[in-house]
């Protein structure tokens, strides 16, 4: 598909505002909608950009230039500007697009962005399917019936049940790429993944997209019918992707709440994400080491579906993702732990999904910021075998220290135990081991001697040597606590 194809879709009534024949020949790879004033980081090369122009104000002279420059730097194929907000496409925007070489098309107020998105993705995907082997075909009457049901937003479970009955297919499920069931025609589990058919265009992350999976291996004659059913189900799959992408972009605004005074901008930011106002939100963070933060955001959103409440997730600008859910912290923790194995199966070898869950907090700056800090600490302080950690599980000094950066832990240990390490490298008797056993046995000379299989006088001698080397007195509680903390910072305790 090329940009100029949009002008041939007569029912959309899209018109050129500024362009050239060469720019109309640009290849289109996808479509995204945004009202951010600088959306470059959320765009991919070749995408059409839909905007309602909410960001534009007549008194902001440079806004249009900045927006057009953002699209040019991201390699956007074209800008489609909605006329609904201002009644027309501002001349300043046309001038800015001319300056930066971005084709500008106008979308009339009567044309919804959803219809534009559906038509673009269906045209892109239809072209791919037309080139695929064995083009799918459904009886015309059945296809029309199912298409009407889909267009009327009928429950997808009902659409699947109708298809199964009309076509004599086995029961089927619609599932996400990460294995979450979206809808099913009946009970039972899908057959092996090899029988799964993609629904809609491919996604940008391993967690995007839907699959149509029969509950039993289909007969050869049924395979073509299943491909046809997957094509009919493409529009809701496209819409679900568009809604998810829009929410991810809107969720970035929630991060700004953490930097503003209490209450400033909260209602607007929450509404943009589909989150209720005045209700506590549970803060979450996620990370997939070595992969783009967009992967972490998509994975976190997939996991939060199981929490039972509205949510929003977005890249956090730190290599990971942040999310907010209108659900209790314990439900969010459960949902993430249940989803983690499914998510990790979609990752390349050696990659892992890790997340932290903070407490529920009112959507006000300082409270939400505090909850987010605790969620990040929960991620850093989780155990080595634990994919997801909760802030309420940080209940020991050991767990608390795991959230401290490794460099800080190593430096603290070196300052307190460096002399003992130097001694142990040159002597067969380990003073570090003696200290550890002594503290484990509550500073009992007799029990320490028994555990080390030495005479109690030997323990007295070693403890005196430890005190001389560290400058600490093990008769003092504070010194015992400091040395115990240093032992917990031992490198072999790290993940």
C-alpha positions as a printed NumPy array, in Angstrom:
array([[  0.   ,   0.   ,   0.   ],
       [  1.134,   3.548,  -0.751],
       [ -0.008,   6.872,   0.682],
       [ -1.913,   7.736,  -2.494],
       [ -4.185,   4.712,  -2.011],
       [ -5.94 ,   6.622,   0.787],
       [ -7.321,   9.079,  -1.757],
       [ -8.985,   6.219,  -3.645],
       [-11.046,   5.079,  -0.633],
       [-14.073,   7.177,  -1.496],
       [-16.114,   6.312,   1.586],
       [-13.437,   7.848,   3.863],
       [-13.467,  11.212,   2.015],
       [ -9.775,  11.845,   2.736],
       [ -8.367,  14.832,   0.838],
       [ -4.839,  16.143,   0.246],
       [ -3.925,  19.258,   2.249],
       [ -0.336,  19.385,   1.021],
       [  1.617,  16.738,  -0.839],
       [  3.468,  15.907,  -4.065],
       [  3.178,  12.958,  -6.464],
       [  6.483,  11.567,  -5.207],
       [  5.322,  11.7  ,  -1.578],
       [  2.04 ,   9.987,  -2.454],
       [  4.116,   7.041,  -3.711],
       [  5.593,   6.359,  -0.267],
       [  5.133,   2.818,   1.041],
       [  2.92 ,   2.419,   4.117],
       [  3.815,  -0.099,   6.828],
       [  1.158,   0.668,   9.425],
       [ -0.887,   3.351,  11.126],
       [ -0.859,   4.945,  14.562],
       [ -2.858,   7.726,  16.199],
       [ -1.452,  10.296,  18.595],
       [ -2.028,  13.716,  20.084],
       [  1.382,  14.022,  21.705],
       [  3.221,  17.198,  20.64 ],
       [  6.419,  15.183,  19.959],
       [  5.51 ,  11.547,  19.159],
       [  8.764,  10.515,  17.426],
       [  9.766,   7.895,  20.025],
       [  6.443,   6.068,  19.579],
       [  6.515,   5.921,  15.768],
       [  7.982,   3.475,  13.284],
       [  9.285,   4.246,   9.838],
       [  6.611,   4.044,   7.15 ],
       [  3.641,   4.547,   9.48 ],
       [  0.708,   6.82 ,   8.771],
       [  0.12 ,   9.171,  11.7  ],
       [ -3.45 ,  10.079,  12.66 ],
       [ -3.918,  13.131,  14.88 ],
       [ -6.981,  14.963,  16.135],
       [ -4.858,  18.137,  16.506],
       [ -5.627,  18.394,  20.226],
       [ -1.99 ,  19.405,  20.721],
       [ -2.206,  22.41 ,  18.332],
       [ -3.004,  25.938,  19.528],
       [ -3.063,  29.077,  17.366],
       [ -0.896,  30.937,  19.924],
       [  1.869,  28.282,  19.83 ],
       [  3.692,  29.343,  16.691],
       [  6.353,  26.63 ,  16.733],
       [  4.077,  23.694,  17.673],
       [  3.301,  22.703,  14.085],
       [  6.985,  22.849,  13.078],
       [  8.   ,  20.705,  16.041],
       [  5.286,  18.169,  15.273],
       [  6.191,  17.923,  11.583],
       [  9.887,  17.664,  12.417],
       [  9.086,  14.834,  14.852],
       [  7.321,  12.928,  12.063],
       [ 10.153,  13.539,   9.612],
       [ 12.791,  12.303,  12.07 ],
       [ 10.767,   9.131,  12.733],
       [ 10.362,   8.426,   9.011],
       [  6.542,   8.648,   9.05 ],
       [  4.92 ,   8.025,   5.658],
       [  2.273,  10.758,   5.987],
       [  0.197,  12.805,   8.416],
       [ -3.59 ,  12.486,   8.491],
       [ -5.078,  15.432,  10.377],
       [ -8.639,  15.312,  11.675],
       [-10.832,  18.356,  11.109],
       [-13.151,  17.642,  14.034],
       [-11.323,  19.711,  16.674],
       [-10.626,  22.942,  14.751],
       [-13.011,  22.615,  11.803],
       [-10.175,  22.602,   9.285],
       [ -6.504,  21.77 ,   8.943],
       [ -4.526,  24.807,  10.169],
       [ -2.5  ,  26.522,   7.413],
       [  0.463,  26.6  ,   9.821],
       [  0.475,  22.799,   9.823],
       [  0.449,  22.665,   6.022],
       [  3.406,  25.083,   5.943],
       [  5.269,  22.985,   8.517],
       [  4.683,  19.792,   6.545],
       [  5.893,  21.504,   3.383],
       [  9.04 ,  22.622,   5.209],
       [  9.832,  19.111,   6.449],
       [  8.584,  17.169,   3.426],
       [  5.763,  15.318,   5.192],
       [  2.627,  14.665,   3.073],
       [ -0.469,  16.05 ,   4.804],
       [ -3.974,  14.677,   4.253],
       [ -7.176,  15.914,   5.868],
       [ -9.752,  13.624,   7.481],
       [-13.253,  15.139,   7.662],
       [-15.125,  15.253,  10.958],
       [-17.576,  12.597,   9.739],
       [-14.829,   9.986,   9.231],
       [-13.776,   8.161,  12.37 ],
       [-10.143,   7.307,  13.021],
       [-11.272,   3.752,  13.721],
       [-12.586,   3.373,  10.157],
       [ -9.335,   4.751,   8.736],
       [ -7.26 ,   2.38 ,  10.888],
       [ -9.415,  -0.624,   9.959],
       [ -9.217,   0.091,   6.24 ],
       [ -5.455,   0.637,   6.27 ],
       [ -4.636,  -2.53 ,   8.183],
       [ -7.117,  -4.63 ,   6.238],
       [ -5.646,  -3.367,   2.97 ],
       [ -2.106,  -4.087,   4.168],
       [ -2.985,  -7.5  ,   5.517],
       [ -5.189,  -8.337,   2.559],
       [ -2.257,  -7.747,   0.256],
       [ -0.14 , -10.159,   2.258],
       [ -2.874, -12.774,   2.341],
       [ -3.496, -12.455,  -1.391],
       [  0.121, -13.417,  -1.977],
       [ -0.036, -16.337,   0.439],
       [ -0.56 , -19.854,  -0.796],
       [ -4.044, -21.307,  -0.691],
       [ -6.186, -18.187,  -0.419],
       [ -8.99 , -18.741,   2.057],
       [-12.612, -18.889,   0.998],
       [-15.882, -19.047,   2.892],
       [-19.354, -19.521,   1.456],
       [-20.561, -16.036,   0.515],
       [-23.665, -16.174,   2.715],
       [-21.72 , -17.328,   5.775],
       [-18.995, -14.741,   5.241],
       [-21.583, -11.972,   4.943],
       [-23.391, -13.157,   8.085],
       [-20.198, -13.306,  10.132],
       [-18.968,  -9.975,   8.774],
       [-22.235,  -8.311,   9.807],
       [-21.904,  -9.735,  13.313],
       [-18.325,  -8.472,  13.568],
       [-19.284,  -5.018,  12.273],
       [-22.071,  -4.862,  14.875],
       [-19.534,  -5.573,  17.664],
       [-21.225,  -8.85 ,  18.568],
       [-19.422, -10.779,  21.342],
       [-16.563, -12.661,  19.716],
       [-17.566, -15.86 ,  21.509],
       [-20.928, -15.637,  19.721],
       [-19.238, -15.028,  16.367],
       [-17.03 , -18.076,  16.879],
       [-19.994, -20.218,  17.933],
       [-21.935, -19.105,  14.854],
       [-18.999, -19.955,  12.586],
       [-18.512, -23.367,  14.181],
       [-22.177, -24.208,  13.714],
       [-22.491, -22.831,  10.164],
       [-19.255, -24.326,   8.831],
       [-19.072, -27.58 ,  10.774],
       [-15.75 , -26.62 ,  12.353],
       [-14.338, -27.886,  15.644],
       [-14.658, -25.534,  18.614],
       [-12.167, -22.676,  18.372],
       [-10.509, -20.116,  20.609],
       [ -9.187, -16.667,  19.903],
       [ -6.005, -16.233,  21.9  ],
       [ -3.332, -13.595,  22.16 ],
       [  0.188, -14.362,  21.023],
       [  1.077, -14.778,  24.722],
       [ -1.664, -17.373,  25.281],
       [ -4.445, -15.34 ,  26.923],
       [ -7.9  , -16.433,  25.801],
       [ -9.895, -13.593,  24.225],
       [-12.965, -15.663,  23.3  ],
       [-13.936, -19.291,  22.728],
       [-16.832, -21.013,  21.   ],
       [-17.026, -23.723,  23.643],
       [-15.161, -25.548,  26.405],
       [-11.879, -27.325,  25.94 ],
       [ -8.305, -26.387,  25.22 ],
       [ -6.786, -25.467,  21.856],
       [ -4.816, -28.039,  19.92 ],
       [ -1.064, -27.706,  19.451],
       [  0.28 , -24.285,  18.478],
       [  1.042, -25.63 ,  15.005],
       [ -2.669, -25.425,  14.195],
       [ -2.871, -21.719,  15.134],
       [ -3.657, -19.17 ,  12.42 ],
       [ -2.717, -15.47 ,  12.675],
       [ -5.642, -13.064,  12.885],
       [ -4.889,  -9.623,  11.504],
       [ -1.5  ,  -8.165,  10.604],
       [  1.679,  -9.166,  12.453],
       [  2.672,  -7.172,  15.533],
       [  5.775,  -5.247,  16.49 ],
       [  6.488,  -7.292,  19.664],
       [  6.244, -11.019,  20.493],
       [  3.103, -10.278,  22.55 ],
       [  1.075,  -8.49 ,  19.856],
       [ -1.6  , -10.089,  17.731],
       [ -4.28 , -12.762,  17.978],
       [ -4.33 , -16.397,  16.944],
       [ -7.27 , -18.579,  15.924],
       [ -6.778, -22.039,  17.378],
       [ -9.097, -25.035,  16.876],
       [ -9.609, -27.299,  19.88 ],
       [ -8.706, -30.342,  17.81 ],
       [ -6.552, -30.859,  14.753],
       [ -8.682, -29.77 ,  11.767],
       [ -9.43 , -31.971,   8.784],
       [ -7.757, -30.834,   5.53 ],
       [-11.081, -29.507,   4.219],
       [-11.554, -27.416,   7.357],
       [ -8.17 , -25.714,   7.119],
       [ -9.251, -23.385,   4.3  ],
       [-12.437, -22.509,   6.196],
       [-10.416, -21.644,   9.283],
       [ -8.225, -19.323,   7.209],
       [-11.348, -17.626,   5.921],
       [-12.687, -17.264,   9.463],
       [ -9.37 , -15.705,  10.532],
       [ -9.762, -13.103,   7.779],
       [-13.301, -12.225,   8.907],
       [-12.033, -11.753,  12.472],
       [ -9.245,  -9.389,  11.42 ],
       [-11.107,  -6.06 ,  12.085],
       [-11.592,  -6.601,  15.849],
       [ -7.982,  -7.777,  16.092],
       [ -6.84 ,  -4.578,  14.379],
       [ -9.038,  -2.463,  16.644],
       [ -7.724,  -4.204,  19.761],
       [ -4.154,  -3.443,  18.665],
       [ -5.028,   0.183,  17.919],
       [ -6.732,   0.623,  21.306],
       [ -3.778,  -0.982,  23.103],
       [ -1.312,   1.272,  21.273],
       [ -3.369,   4.371,  22.047],
       [ -3.542,   3.453,  25.725],
       [  0.211,   2.906,  25.862],
       [  0.754,   6.387,  24.451],
       [ -1.771,   7.92 ,  26.843],
       [ -0.272,   6.072,  29.801],
       [  2.956,   7.982,  29.302],
       [  1.039,  10.981,  30.643],
       [  0.49 ,   9.209,  33.95 ],
       [  4.218,   9.247,  34.565],
       [  4.074,  13.034,  34.535],
       [  1.613,  12.916,  37.449],
       [  4.454,  11.693,  39.605],
       [  6.315,  14.928,  38.902],
       [  3.416,  17.349,  39.506],
       [  1.82 ,  18.695,  42.698],
       [ -1.013,  16.658,  44.172],
       [ -4.052,  16.57 ,  41.912],
       [ -2.554,  18.567,  39.038],
       [ -3.769,  17.108,  35.741],
       [ -4.875,  13.832,  37.3  ],
       [ -8.409,  13.681,  35.941],
       [ -7.419,  14.371,  32.33 ],
       [ -4.532,  11.889,  32.395],
       [ -6.687,   9.161,  33.945],
       [ -9.519,   9.699,  31.47 ],
       [ -7.123,   9.491,  28.519],
       [ -6.027,   6.051,  29.729],
       [ -9.525,   4.77 ,  30.464],
       [ -8.844,   4.685,  34.201],
       [-11.442,   5.746,  36.784],
       [-10.854,   8.922,  38.751],
       [-10.667,   8.953,  42.533],
       [ -9.865,   5.243,  42.794],
       [ -6.549,   3.889,  44.125],
       [ -4.153,   2.599,  41.481],
       [ -1.596,  -0.157,  41.926],
       [  1.777,   0.788,  40.439],
       [  3.775,  -1.843,  38.553],
       [  7.064,  -1.928,  36.674],
       [  8.481,  -4.512,  34.282],
       [ 11.724,  -5.193,  32.476],
       [ 12.97 ,  -7.572,  29.799],
       [ 16.745,  -7.358,  29.852],
       [ 18.383,  -6.849,  26.477],
       [ 15.14 ,  -6.086,  24.63 ],
       [ 13.346,  -2.81 ,  23.722],
       [ 11.176,  -1.188,  26.359],
       [  8.227,  -1.528,  23.956],
       [  8.451,  -5.29 ,  24.57 ],
       [  8.236,  -4.737,  28.321],
       [  5.237,  -2.423,  27.918],
       [  3.369,  -4.915,  25.721],
       [  4.184,  -7.79 ,  28.087],
       [  3.079,  -5.814,  31.147],
       [ -0.198,  -4.845,  29.466],
       [ -0.806,  -8.481,  28.549],
       [ -0.251,  -9.557,  32.154],
       [ -2.435,  -6.813,  33.646],
       [ -5.46 ,  -8.119,  31.726],
       [ -5.748, -10.772,  34.426],
       [ -5.981,  -8.307,  37.335],
       [ -9.708,  -7.756,  36.853],
       [ -9.753,  -3.969,  36.478],
       [ -8.907,  -1.164,  34.04 ],
       [ -5.196,  -0.592,  33.515],
       [ -2.666,   1.302,  31.457],
       [  0.969,   0.494,  30.66 ],
       [  3.678,   2.395,  28.801],
       [  7.461,   2.472,  28.248],
       [  9.124,   4.243,  31.152],
       [ 12.11 ,   5.767,  29.359],
       [ 14.464,   3.682,  31.529],
       [ 14.584,   0.555,  29.392],
       [ 11.468,  -0.975,  30.93 ],
       [  7.781,  -0.265,  31.411],
       [  5.455,   1.132,  34.03 ],
       [  1.799,   0.306,  34.573],
       [ -1.116,   1.393,  36.74 ],
       [ -4.118,  -0.828,  37.467],
       [ -7.405,  -0.057,  39.202],
       [ -7.19 ,  -3.314,  41.141],
       [ -5.861,  -4.376,  44.565],
       [ -2.123,  -4.988,  44.782],
       [ -2.617,  -8.655,  45.665],
       [ -4.72 ,  -9.199,  42.517],
       [ -2.119,  -7.481,  40.352],
       [  0.628,  -9.594,  41.915],
       [ -1.363, -12.776,  41.267],
       [ -2.078, -11.796,  37.659],
       [  1.566, -11.03 ,  36.89 ],
       [  2.786, -14.276,  38.441],
       [  0.25 , -16.302,  36.491],
       [  1.176, -14.576,  33.231],
       [  4.975, -14.635,  33.655],
       [  5.512, -18.225,  32.386],
       [  3.373, -17.552,  29.3  ],
       [  5.257, -14.354,  28.572],
       [  8.675, -15.93 ,  28.96 ],
       [  7.797, -18.647,  26.438],
       [  7.548, -15.88 ,  23.828],
       [ 11.029, -14.529,  24.539],
       [ 14.338, -15.471,  22.905],
       [ 16.574, -17.85 ,  24.828],
       [ 18.353, -16.137,  27.7  ],
       [ 15.769, -13.374,  28.071],
       [ 13.398, -13.147,  31.036],
       [ 10.383, -11.118,  32.128],
       [ 10.737,  -9.488,  35.541],
       [  8.252,  -7.258,  37.341],
       [  7.659,  -5.444,  40.609],
       [  4.333,  -4.508,  42.18 ],
       [  3.956,  -1.546,  44.517],
       [  1.104,  -0.654,  46.854],
       [ -2.208,   0.844,  45.786],
       [ -2.164,   4.642,  46.012],
       [ -4.426,   7.547,  45.194],
       [ -3.678,   9.015,  41.753],
       [ -1.993,  12.085,  43.173],
       [  1.587,  13.127,  42.5  ],
       [  3.479,  12.305,  45.674],
       [  1.459,   9.22 ,  46.59 ],
       [  1.7  ,   7.736,  43.089],
       [  5.397,   8.587,  42.918],
       [  5.998,   6.794,  46.229],
       [  4.098,   3.71 ,  45.025],
       [  6.149,   3.666,  41.824],
       [  9.428,   3.861,  43.741],
       [  8.312,   0.906,  45.872],
       [  7.367,  -1.071,  42.761],
       [ 10.82 ,  -0.488,  41.275],
       [ 12.435,  -1.544,  44.538],
       [ 10.276,  -4.683,  44.609],
       [ 11.575,  -5.565,  41.143],
       [ 15.189,  -5.071,  42.196],
       [ 14.8  ,  -6.903,  45.512],
       [ 12.976, -10.013,  44.283],
       [ 14.698, -13.357,  44.796],
       [ 16.781, -14.922,  42.041],
       [ 14.125, -17.554,  41.337],
       [ 11.235, -15.105,  41.48 ],
       [ 10.016, -13.429,  38.275],
       [  7.625, -11.057,  40.07 ],
       [  8.087,  -9.385,  43.455],
       [  5.722,  -7.338,  45.603],
       [  6.668,  -4.38 ,  47.768],
       [  4.833,  -5.926,  50.732],
       [  7.216,  -8.895,  50.529],
       [ 10.25 ,  -6.787,  51.437],
       [ 10.153,  -7.783,  55.097],
       [ 13.753,  -8.616,  55.962],
       [ 17.136,  -6.935,  55.811],
       [ 18.193,  -9.572,  53.28 ],
       [ 15.291,  -8.678,  50.955],
       [ 15.879,  -4.969,  51.531],
       [ 19.52 ,  -5.246,  50.567],
       [ 18.768,  -7.052,  47.296],
       [ 17.219,  -3.814,  46.053],
       [ 20.396,  -1.851,  46.788],
       [ 22.642,  -1.513,  43.699],
       [ 25.325,  -4.211,  43.561],
       [ 28.099,  -1.617,  43.5  ],
       [ 26.864,  -0.045,  46.731],
       [ 26.59 ,  -3.439,  48.424],
       [ 30.083,  -4.425,  47.319],
       [ 31.568,  -1.144,  48.564],
       [ 29.827,  -1.451,  51.942],
       [ 31.044,  -5.008,  52.381],
       [ 34.574,  -4.037,  51.411],
       [ 34.706,  -1.246,  53.983],
       [ 33.569,  -3.488,  56.846],
       [ 34.999,  -6.882,  55.907],
       [ 37.911,  -6.073,  53.611],
       [ 40.506,  -6.788,  56.318],
       [ 38.917, -10.168,  57.076],
       [ 38.915, -11.063,  53.364],
       [ 42.606, -10.187,  53.148],
       [ 43.314, -12.38 ,  56.19 ],
       [ 41.366, -15.32 ,  54.738],
       [ 43.241, -15.173,  51.438],
       [ 46.509, -15.789,  53.266],
       [ 45.386, -18.17 ,  56.016],
       [ 43.652, -21.534,  56.147],
       [ 41.338, -20.416,  58.975],
       [ 38.402, -18.31 ,  57.724],
       [ 37.546, -15.441,  60.037],
       [ 34.608, -14.518,  57.787],
       [ 33.144, -17.977,  58.298],
       [ 33.741, -17.708,  62.065],
       [ 31.97 , -14.359,  62.178],
       [ 29.026, -15.707,  60.176],
       [ 28.557, -18.725,  62.45 ],
       [ 28.984, -16.61 ,  65.596],
       [ 26.211, -14.225,  64.5  ],
       [ 23.974, -17.057,  63.323],
       [ 24.163, -18.522,  66.831],
       [ 23.256, -15.24 ,  68.516],
       [ 26.827, -14.568,  69.725],
       [ 26.902, -17.789,  71.789],
       [ 30.506, -18.914,  72.366],
       [ 29.566, -22.485,  73.2  ],
       [ 27.192, -23.058,  70.287],
       [ 29.643, -21.435,  67.873],
       [ 32.417, -23.727,  69.086],
       [ 30.133, -26.744,  68.663],
       [ 29.138, -25.703,  65.119],
       [ 32.773, -25.121,  64.085],
       [ 34.047, -28.231,  65.906],
       [ 36.668, -26.247,  67.824],
       [ 37.358, -25.456,  71.481],
       [ 35.524, -22.468,  72.962],
       [ 38.879, -20.782,  73.674],
       [ 39.589, -20.923,  69.933],
       [ 36.349, -19.068,  69.304],
       [ 37.358, -16.385,  71.835],
       [ 40.719, -15.985,  70.102],
       [ 39.178, -15.704,  66.625],
       [ 36.526, -13.209,  67.723],
       [ 39.232, -11.065,  69.336],
       [ 41.143, -11.176,  66.057],
       [ 37.98 , -10.18 ,  64.123],
       [ 37.429,  -7.218,  66.454],
       [ 41.013,  -6.064,  66.024],
       [ 40.845,  -6.244,  62.218],
       [ 37.404,  -4.618,  61.819],
       [ 37.603,  -2.09 ,  64.647],
       [ 34.2  ,  -3.316,  65.846],
       [ 33.183,  -4.829,  69.196],
       [ 30.871,  -7.816,  68.973],
       [ 29.575,  -7.113,  72.467],
       [ 27.806,  -4.067,  70.974],
       [ 24.498,  -4.684,  69.237],
       [ 25.059,  -1.94 ,  66.65 ],
       [ 28.411,  -3.404,  65.608],
       [ 26.895,  -6.888,  65.323],
       [ 24.111,  -5.48 ,  63.115],
       [ 26.604,  -3.695,  60.855],
       [ 28.762,  -6.774,  60.407],
       [ 25.718,  -8.98 ,  59.804],
       [ 24.55 ,  -6.548,  57.118],
       [ 27.986,  -6.654,  55.489],
       [ 27.83 , -10.451,  55.396],
       [ 24.473, -10.244,  53.626],
       [ 26.211,  -8.175,  50.952],
       [ 28.534, -11.061,  50.091],
       [ 28.865, -11.327,  46.266],
       [ 27.794, -14.979,  46.127],
       [ 24.403, -13.915,  47.465],
       [ 23.699, -11.807,  44.373],
       [ 21.552, -13.025,  41.489]])
